[in-house]
Amino acid sequence: MQEKLRREGLAKIRGETKYIDDQSWPHQVIFGMAIRSPVARGTLTAIEFDQQIDWSDFCIVTPQDIPGKNRIKMIEDDWPYLAEDQINHYGEPILLLAHPDRQQLQRGAAHITLQIDPLPPVLTIEESLSEQEIIWQKGNTFKSYQIKRGTTESIFSSGDYQIFEQEYRTGAQEQLYLEPNGVVATFDPELGVTIYGSLQCPYYVDGAMATLLNLEKDKVRIVQSPTGGGFGGKEDYPSILAGHAALLALHSKQAVKMIYDRKEDMAVTTKRHPSRTKIKSAHDKDGKIAAIQIEFILDGGAYATLSEVVLSRGALHCFGPYFCQHVQIDAKAVATNHPPNGAFRGFGAPQSIFAMERHLDLVAAKLKLTPEEVRRVNFITKGQSSCFGQTFRERVDYHALMDIVFEQSDFHNKQQAFQKYNADPSNPVKKGIGFATFLHGSGFTGSGEDYLASRCTITARQDGKVEVLASSTEIGQGKDTIFTQIVAQELKLPHHQVVIAPVDTSIVPDSGPTVASRTTMIVGNLVKQAAAKLRDQLIETKFLASNYQPTQVAGAIKNYLAQHDTLTINTQYQRPEGVAWDDQSYSGDAYATYAWAVYLAEVEVDTLTYQTRVTNFYALQEVGKVVNQILAQGQIEGGVVQGIGHALYEHVLHQDGRMINNHLTDYIIPTSIDTPPIKVIFEEWNRQYGPDGAKGIGELPMDGPAPAVINAVVNAVGSQVYAIPMLPENLMEAMQS
Amino acid sequence: MEFNNHITITLTINGEQQQVSVPPMARLLDIIRNKLELTGTKEGCGAGECGACAVLLDGKMVNSCLIPAIQANGSSVYTIEGLAQKEEFNCLEHSFHKKGGTQCGFCTPGMLIASYQLIKDKSSPNREEIRQAMAGNLCRCTGHQKIIDSVADAIEQLTKSPEGQ
């Protein structure tokens, strides 16, 4: 038991962990900042520096000072580090400023005037689609996908079915990692540039710096500092922040620190994409879906960032765990003049799943069926193929999953009890119960893992310990502990004999980014394979007997290294046999495997104040092998509460393209008193992929809570709700209309 | 230059008297982090909303980002580093570790300060009282459940053995 506790836990509890802003530096560090656009769209005509200030004390960087390419290396080549003349969103960086004294830096910033000719901004999905203003390349569309099976139109026009059509919306959401984005950049003519920072994906930053600074790869080094949460918010954004700090370091020849305060972090960093989903579905009298059309649109913000892949995941997840012969999904990510939206746990899936799971409850209400009945006639099962052509070969049994949740939550009895409770008109509090059935694919979408071709190294050390080298980052999810467990189990070693190498690109190979519910399943498997090979090597060379004792490993390693230079094993990702995806037709096995889940929420709605409280929550998922119960539960519980926040509290309020509630006073996330007891239930049916069969779970818990909670609210009050966040005023409107 | 004006603040930090010179607008948090280099106290929001900067000021939990330096003059302050030396901390530390009460760790020192304050104030708080006591500290990773579990576990251990050992 003791061995499975979080490795770095005690240091964190004692406050000893040094996050980026806690670290001390051998040389003077100066402070950097970006001067940003005060408008959402316009043309920059001039930058004026007040002559009252002695600017010689400052380091100033403009686009002309960029030695390489002024574009953040990502999917498209459109996102500049510093705006050149066109300004495309509020807060867009225009120039960089650094000074040894923070107060002087602020004073300097106040004496720079930007001359901008404003242009009409595009601020909604509808404005973008109208293309009255073209704000991105030749059109306003970053990317579109279509999934098509059968002939939906002929079913709709047959007259044999009842047809339901509805639009759903989800809002932007801030990741709100407790530690804001921050980096320190150093520059040395010999060594090149080094970035220390709070980040999820060191090799993303590594590639970005090489392109920006026109440096050879060996002149760029990225070191992850202990990272106070990410949730996707430190996937793409650190590349831009690191770029700013690196440019200032290069020009000032000094170490440059850039730590955002909360207001800047919330105002300018990426958010979850707002979405609009239109669903049209045809049903028989039992609720069975005869045909369905889904139009799924994301507001990508001003630049393409990761919108293309967020869209893809959203599109592939939107029809959920259901089977139908006639399906059409049209997905599109469009440009607006909001700050770019990016990765956030769930990555498009929470948005489209919200729409689908709400729609099924709406259909149930219209057909006078229960939400349970409508789902039971539509579930996909083993052997059937999804609308994008993936045949599920593992046990997919949503009837069993629903039965488990209903039994654990006493669903049917509670439903009746709540109905009785709600019948009393003198009581303004109404109780409701609702659920969502959904899935989440593990790892990168489609061929993504093939392109990443992730690598991992395990090396035996002179002190007899075994060291794991991977670029996967510890961001609170417990990666260090999981990798330790995997190696310890494979080699039969005590945990303290396993060392996790610092995540430093000059040391560790590229294991791909720490995103997409992939670290345990994909990289963990590489770690396991490497550990097994290392053990086999020691046995084959007779340094270990095949029936060795754990205490003998250290000695065997020392003896081996006395006779050999090194004992190092490299492993690289290989696509599992039988898994195939075709990029051209956008079809096949979108993910090697999925986590299958049913989430259920109970709520109380005060019909006087329109406030909703989630009073109980059940989260059931089939996740293959659970590597570490406490850590896995922690992932689910945390994700559930972020999902509740998305449903009921978290409202990114924009005005003229600017987030105006960019602080924790007005942007509300759930606290300990807003959080219900959460019962986490794991099933471990399918163990075909991942180390001992562990599937990804990081993002899954973000998908189900919002539809489960809103379905419960609708169950309580009887009025339909089609958008989140559902604030009290939104519920009031819904109930009064 | 106006920026060079400094004031001298005397305070007892973790039981040791210290004198620091800071700009007049400095916050207690700035003294703790920048002058005394006690970095266990974090800045999460700078607006008194998240509790990551919580410390004990004359025995009461405060958000140190809201306390002007001048107000801390003559006071006694305990940060996580000082608390970690106290005997009662052992039990909390053990429970947070065992029950999964920390993930990314950034909110954790503040959580420990809040739970320490709670066990000092109340002998056997129930789960609801624990939730109330921790409501001023935001956590984005855990969904709060394992933090509440940790505090409840520590209280159970302390009730079994008043010395907390």
Interface residues (C-beta under 8 A of the other chain):
Chain A: L5 R6 E8 G9 L10 A11 K12 I13 R14 G15 E16 T17 K18 Y19 D21 D22 S24 D101 Q103 Q104 Q175 L176 Y177 L178 E179 P180 P226 T227 G228 G229 G230 F231 D261 R262 K263 I475 G476 Q477 G478 I630 L631 Q633 G634 E637 G638 G639 V640 V641 Q642 H663 L664 T665 I669 P670 T671 S672 I673 T675 P677 I678
Chain B: F3 P23 R33 E37 T39 G40 T41 K42 E43 G44 C45 G46 A47 E49 C50 A52 T79 I80 E81 A84 E93 F96 H97 K98 K99 G100 G101 T102 Q103 C104 G105 F106 C107 T108 P109 L112 I130 R131 Q132 M134 A135 G136 N137 L138 C139 R140 C141 T142 G143 H144 Q145 K146 I147 I148
